[in-house]
Amino acid sequence: MHITSLHTYPVKSLAGISLPRVLVEKRGLAYDRRWMLVDRDGLFISQREIPQLALLLPDFSLQGLIIRHRYEGLEPLTIPLHPPEGAKKMEVQIWDDRCTGLLTSREADEWFSNALHTRCHLVYMPDESIRPLSGSNGRTGEIVSFADSCPLLVIGEASLADLNGHLKEPVPMSRFRPNIVFAGGLPYEEEDWKAFTISNVSFRGIRPCGRCQVVNIDQESAEKGKEPLQALGQLRRRGNKVVFGLYAAMTEEGESPVHLQVGDKIVVQRKT
């Protein structure tokens, strides 16, 4: 088995960026969900409420993070990779978790508010903002970004191929917003991984990823249908959850930076 693509999602619920090589950290892939849109009370905003977030496309440049609208003729927004000194703090909420974010800029707030036709703020998670993995998911010292719950999401191409065999119209991998996509192995086997390595770096499988209505949103049009969640509900139930993919975390962080790249070999040590 080997990695076939790597994806980071700098702003929570916006489109992702595909990279051939990327730094992996305790929080997940570098820059993954380090920015997030919130309402005036600090509550996170996602495609569950505003599917049009999928139409906002981030990219990296020498100037920082650039956001463009897939269709509307808005001037691109440039966001520095780190907020300026003295940026105002804001307490934000992701599900049941609360942590500190930094307000990015008034310009960014206005750009996103205009693009989405709703008032919102863009916040950044600085290194000193610590959000532990919650409940039974986490171990001592494990942290996560503004992601829904865990640092990494791993999905096999065989799993998507099997699911698409049960659909009238196949869906792309982008519907499931993975960080690590791999080839080889059996459909859905990743959901049972408990320990694995990628290029001799150790990871642990945390739990299968419970899926919601977001997978029914076409990531290129922001239109919402009934599939693939309806088919997953028949194929991939575990208890009261519909699952697809594996939540995971890196279990060791050495002194040297750790990078993953397309083509890296995956070796499974232990399964459920």
Secondary structure, DSSP 4 states (H G I P E B T S, - for coil): -EEEEEEE-SBTTS--EEESEEEEETTEETTTT-EEEE-TTSBB--TTT-GGGGGEEEEEETTEEEEEESSS-PPPEEE-SSPPTTPPEEEEEETTEEEEEEE--HHHHHHHHHHHTS--EEEE--TT---BPPGGG--TT-B--SSSS-SEEEEEHHHHHHHHTT-SS---GGGG--SEEEESS-TTGGGGEEEEEETTEEEEEEEEEEP-GGGGB-TTT--B-STTHHHHHHH-EETTEEEEEEEEEE----SS-EEEETT-BEEEEEE-
